[in-house]
Amino acid sequence: MPKLPELPSDEDLVDALLGLAVPFEEVNGLLAARTRLDRDRGLRTSFEEMLRTQAEAVGTLGRPAGLDRDWAAGTAGGEGLATLLFVALAPLARAHHRTLGIPAEVTGSTLADLGRQLAVSRWRGRTGLGNARWLTLHFRGELFQLGRLQFQRTRPAGADAPAARAGGADEWSLQLHIPDHCGPLSPAACDRALDRARAFFPRHFPEEPYRSCHIFSWLLDPQLADRLPAESNIVRFQRRFSPLERPGLPNLPDLPDLPSGPEDSNPLKFVFGDIERPLESLPRDTVLQRALVDHLRAGGHWYVRGGRLPLD
């Protein structure tokens, strides 16, 4: 049985956290979580079981996350354990990247999503990781950040494969994700990210013939083009894609179900950080904020839509 990854010692833990872009204000709480973990045998057993599960998944593709969204957070003393789990996995993830020849800069920006997710959770009014299982993709080597965009290796298998092809998806396709708080979604930034992906995946995954990207997002709702300027970043981003249906494709970690009906909570969560506030109290400082709120207040809804973008 392979050796179980270990957390850094107390004196090295702070450096390990900061190396994963964990915000300074989270550090003391995570040091306290480490102390609880050392003292509580039950917590430690749960932690080690999950750590072994995640360590065995490093280097796999399409494997179920095996991690609940709020893993350990609801147990007594469990706050912070999900973050510590990824800290313990980080050396294994970095070693896997090195075997693939992946540049350290890509590894660093990909794993730094741990810190970004903690910051986003705090922005949304909660502590800890809002969705721990999303990060399993980063630490197993299934998702990489290349500049402004994140690219997830996907290959529908089994019963999903014919449904994916019927919906217009390719057998091998890179699923696009747009990370929060990484600057404007400008055409130039997207071009650079896509150009990097065209070179990156053939070099590091030569047996996986990715010929297209796909995305499922509220940003592709065509109603946005009716309410935003024609040359806005979002509308120009939409124009890159042809429509893609989603029958039977595997679930996204951050969107466990993509309904055909309204999905108003998505833009509210990603733009305002709070899906519970009354619409009349939401800020209206940007064109996008005003477009989202005015549409909802007029009785409209927002929808998640899919798109395909060829790479060759």
N, C-alpha and C positions, 0 to 999 in steps of 0.2 A: 504494500500500500504506500503510495507516495507520501512524503512528509507534508504535514499540514502547514500551510503558511502561518506566520506568526506576526503579531502586532509589534511595532518597534518598542523598544524600552521607553520608559517614561521620559528620559532626557532627550530621546530622538523623536518622540511622537509629535512634538510641536513642529519640528522641521518637516516631518512627513506630511502633516496637515497643510502647512503652508505650501509645500511642493505640489499639492493638489488644488491650490487656489481656494482653500477653505478660508472664509472671512475671519479676521482676527476676533470678532465678537463671538464666534462659535467655539474658540479654542478652549476656554476654561471649562465650559460645559462638557466638552468631549474628554478633557482630562479627568473630570469627575466621573464620566461614564466608564472610562478605562478603570478607575479605582473600583467602581461597583462591580465591574466584570471580574476583576481579580478576586474580589471578596465573596461573590455569590456563585456557588457551584452550579445552581440551576441555570442562571444566566449564561455562565461559561459553557455549559454543556450545549445549550440551545445555539449559542454563538458558534461553537466549533462544528456542530452538525451542519449548520448553514454554510459555514466557511468551506467545509469539505465539498458540499454540493456545488458551490459556485466555483471552487478551484477545479473541479473535474470538468466543468463546462468551458473552461478557457480553451480557445481554439476550435470550438464547435460552431456550427451554423444552423440556425433555425430550431435550436433546442428550447423547450419551454423555460421561462425564467426561473421557475421554482421558488419564487420570492414574492410574497404578498406585498402590496403597495405600502402598507404600514407595518411591515414586519418588525416585531419586537417593540414597536412604539407603544402598543397597548398593554404591555406587560409591566408589572411593577419593576421599576428600575431600568426599563428597556430603552429609555430615551437615549439617542445617540448611537445605539449599537449598529444600526444600518450604516451610518457613516464610517464607523470603525471597521465594519466588515470590508468596505471597499478600500480602506487604508491598508488592511492586511493583504488584500488581493493585488494591490498595485505593483509590488515587485514581480509577481508572477505575470501580470499583464504586460509589464515593460519587457520582461524576458521573452515573452511570446512575440512581441513586436520586433525585438532584435533578431529573432530567428527568421523573420520574414523580411528583414532588411528595411524595415519602416523607419524613416528619419525620426530622430528624437523630438524634433519640433512638432511633428504630427502626433506622436505619442503624448507629448505634454499638453497640447491643446485639446486632445480628445479626452484625456483623463481629468483635465481641469473642469470638465462639466460637473464634476462632483461639487466643487466650490460654487459654481454658478447656480446649481439646483438648490443649494442651501440658501444662497442669497435671494433667489426667486421665491422660495418658501417664506422667507422672512418678509419679503415685499408683499406677499399675499396674506400676511397676518398670522402665520403659524411658524412653529419652530421645527427643526429637523428636516428630513427629506420628505417632500410631499409625495413622491412616487419612487420608492427605492428600486423597484424592479426595472424601471426604465434604464438605470445605469448598468444593469447586468449586460446590456448590449455593448457598452463601451469597454467593460473590463474583460469580456470574453473574446474581444477582437472581431465583433460582428459589425461595429459602427465606428466610423472615423470622421473627425472634423477636418475639413480641408478648406480653410479660410472661412467664408461667411456661412457655408452650408455643411450639414452633416449628411453622410452617405451610409446607408445600412445595406449590407449584402443580403440579398434575399433570393430564394429559389423555392417557389411553391412546390410542395411534394404531395404524393398520395392523392387523395380525393380533391385537394385544393388545385392541383395542376390543371386539369381540363377546365375548371371553372375560371381560373385565372386567364387562360388563353382565350376562352369565350368572351371574357370582359375586355380583351385587347392587350393584356399584359404579356411580356416576354417571359420565357422560361427562367432566364437569369435577368434580374433587374435590380438597380440600386434605388432603394427608397430614400427620398429626400426628406430631411427634417430641417426646420429653421430654428436654430437656438435663440433663446431670449437674450436680449441685452448684448448683442454683438454688432451694433451699429445698423445703419440703413441697409435695406434690402435693395441696394442700387444695382442697375444692370451691369455696371463694371465689376462690382464685387461678385455677382453671380456668375458672370463670364469667367472670372479668374478661378472660382471654385470648380466650375464644370470642366474647365481646361485641366485643372489639377487632377480631377477624377479620371479624365480620359487617359492621363499618363500613369496615375497611381495604381489603378486596379489591374491593368495588364502587366505591370511590372511586378507587383507583389502577390497577385492571385492569378497567374497566367492560365490556370485550368478552369477559371470561372469567366466565361465569355459575356461580360456585361455590355449589352448594346443599347440599353435605354435606362432612363430614370423614371420613377413614378412618384406621385405624391398624393396624399389625401389630406385636405385642409380646408378650413373655412376661408382661407385666403384665395381659393379658387372659385368661390361663389360668384357667379356672373353678375349678381346684383350689385356687387361692389363697383363694377365698371359704370353703372348708372349713377353712382353717387360720388365717385372720386374723379379727379382730373384725368384726362386720357393719357397723360404722360407721367402720372404718378408711378412710384416704384411698384406698388402692388398690381396695378393694371398692366404695366409692362411685364411683370413677372407672370401674370396669367397668360399673356399672349404666347409664351414659350410652349405651352402644353396643348395637346389634343385631348379631348375628353376620354376618360377611362372609367369604366364601370368597376364595381368591386364585389362581384358575387363570389363568396366563399374564400376570399383571400385571408391569410392568417391575421389574427388580431394584432393591432398595434399595442405596444406596452403602455403608451400614454393615453390611448383611446380604445378601451376594451371593446367598444361596440360603435360602429359608424352607422347610425340609423339613416334611413331614407327620408325621415321626417326632419323637422326643425332641430337645430342644435345651437340654440342661442347662447348657451353657456360657454362655448369655445371662444368666440371673440371677446366676450366679457372677461373671461379668465385671463386671456393672454394680453389684452390691451389695458384692462383696468385692474386686474389682480383680484377682483372681488365680484362674485356672481350674485351676492345677496343684497347689495346696495340698491335702493330705489333708483330707477332710471333718471329721475329728475335731479338726483344728487351727484351723478357722475360728472367728472370734468369734461369740458368741451373746448379744450385748448388747441386741439389739432383738427385738421380736416377729417381724419379717420375717426377720431372720437365722435365728432359731430355726426358723421355719416352713420356710424353704428347705432348711436342712441336715437337719432331722429327716425331711422327706419323702424326700430322696435317700438318707439312711442306712437308711430303711425299705424301700428298693428301688424307690421311685417315680421318676418323671421329670417334667420341666417341658416345656411346649410353647409355641410361638409361635402366637398366635391373632389373628384379624382382627376388626375391628368398624367399624360405620358409624354416624355421628351426623349427623342432618339439621341444617342451619343455619337453615332458614326455618320 
